[in-house]
Amino acid sequence: MRARKGDPVIHAHEFQHQRRTLRATVHVPEGDRFSPGTMSGVMTCLGVAWVLWGFATPAISDRIGRKPALIGFTALAVCCPLAVVYVESPVLLGAIMVVTYTGLGCFTLFMATIPAETVPRAALATALGVIMGVGELAGGFLGPMIAGWASDQWGLQAAMFIAAGGALVVVALCFALKETAPAVLRRRAAATGAEAGAAV
């Protein structure tokens, strides 16, 4: 089973952009929304979420499959930038960020795991280099530049809407993936074999 080769590149771009715009918007709130100490606490929640989902997302994908894990966690990630715009309570915002800042947990899947399970070994280093390079160029340079321009035009919330839209694009692309998790493929093969045996 093979994943579409272009998808991880788009994933990398969108999540690199979302990561940077989240940090920028929380660090530079409009007006005096949060004090520096409160902002520090909210940013700490991003770090907690990064560690939590960095472990949990790949582990969950090993059990339920790469495709459903990516669909579910990227859909959840759409809520994180929207929470930055609409949630006024820093405690509630921090809690929501811990729960919804799941995009970075998907990095391991689309930047290493899925390519390793689909790309021929002879081309693996090249594939990983393309994914990381394009992700950094587009999501680390072009995305923040566009988000910065949009924020100058329409306010800082524009960057968050762009980040949420990028996550939605990733959700749509995830539906084009084909399952590559070995445990899931073994279960499917066993189920198919059992059905074939029952039919005989």
N, C-alpha and C positions, 0 to 999 in steps of 0.2 A: 504494500500500500504506500502511495507516495503523496506528500503534501505538495501544494502548488509552490513552486520555488520562489515566486515573487512575494508571497504573503509575509514571511518573516521580516523582509525589508520594510514593508509598510508598517508592520507592527512596531518595529524598532523606532521608526520616524515618529509615529504618533505618541508613543509612550515617553520618548525622550523629550518631546515638546511638552507633554502634560506635566512631567516632573519639574521642568524648569519654570513653567508658568505658575504652577502651584506655589513654588518657593517664592517667586518674585511677588506675587499678589499678597501672600500672607506677610511677607517682609515689609511691603510698602503699602499699607492700607490707606484708603482715601480718608482724609480727615484724621481724627484721633479715635479710630474704631477700637484699637487695642493698645494698651501700654506696652513698652518694650518687654517687661517681665511676662506679661500675658502672652505676647507673641512668641516669646521663647518657649513657654509651655506648650503652645499649639504646635510649634515646629518640632518639639520633642515627640509629639504624637506621630508625626510623619516618620520619625526614626523608628519608633516602636512598631509602627505598621510595616515598615520596610523589612525589619528583622522577622516579624511574625509571619507575614505572607511570603517572604523569601524562603522560609522553610515549609510552610503549609501548602502553598500552591503546587509545587512540584510533587510533594508527597500525595496530595489529593489526586493529582492527574495520573499518578501511577496506578491508582485504584479505579477511578471512574473513566479515565481516558483523557488524552490531550485535548481533543476537540471540545467535549462538554466543559472541561475545566476552563479552557480559554474563553469560551462563550460566556460562561457564568461569571468569571472573575472580571472580564473586560466590561460586561454589562454593569456589574457592581461599581467598577471604576468610573463610570459616567457620572455617578452621584457625587463623587468627591469634589470636583471643581464647582459643581452647582451648590454644594453645601457652603463653600467659601463665600459665594455670592449672597446666599439667602439666610444663613444661620447667624444670628447675632450673639448668642451665648457662647463664650469661648470654651466653656466646659463641654457643652453639647457639640460644638464644632470639633473639638479634639476627639471626642468619643466617636463621632461619625467618621472622622479621618482614619482612626484606627481600624474601623470596620470596612471602609470603602476604598482606602488607598491600596488597592490590590494589583494595580497595573504593574508595579515593579516586581511582584511575585511571578508575573508571566515572563519576565526577561529570560530566566533560565530556560524556559520552554522554547521560545521562538529564536533565541540567540545561540542555543547550544543543543538542547535535547532533540527537538524535532529535526533540525538539519542533520544531526548525527544518525538519526533513525531513517533518513530518507535519501541523503546525498551520498553518492559513491565515495569511498574512503579516499580515492585519489584526488577528488575535488573538494574534500571537506574543508581544508584550510582556506581555500579560495572562497568557498561559500560563506564561511564564518567571517572572513575579512570583508566581503561585500556587505553582509548584513550589518556588521558593526560600523563600517565606514559610512555607508549611506545613512544609517540611523543617526550617527553623530553629525554628519553634514546637514541633513535635512532637519532632524529633530533638535539638534544642538545649535544650529546656526540659522537656517531659514525660518523655522517655526517660531523661535523667540523674536526674531526680527519682525516678522509679520504680526505677531501678537503684540509686540511693543508699539508698532505703528497703529494697530487697531485700538490699543489702550489710549494712545494719545488722542485719537479721534473721538472715541466713544466712552472712555473711562476704563478703569482697570477690570471691570467685570467682563469686558469684551474678550480678554485673554482666557478667562475661565470658560466662556461659552465656546471658544475655539478649541480648548482642551477637551471639553465634553463632546463636541462634535467629532474630534479626532478619535476619541474612544469609541464613539458610535460607528465610525468607519471600520475600526478594528473588529467590532462585534460582527458586522456584516461580512467582513473578510473571513472570519473564523468559520463561518458556515461552509466555506469552500474547502476547508481542510479535510483530509482523509485521516482516519485514526491510525496512529503509529505506536501507541503504548503496547509493549510486548504482552503484558498480563491481560489486557483487554482483548488483543488479537487471539491469544491462546484460548480465552474463554469462548470467544465467538467460534473458533475452529472446533472446540470440543462440543459446543451446542449444535453446530452444523453436523458434526459427525454423529451425535446422538440422534438427531432428527432423521438423518439418512439411514441409520441402523433401525430405527423404529419403523421407517417406511418399508424397509425390506421385510 
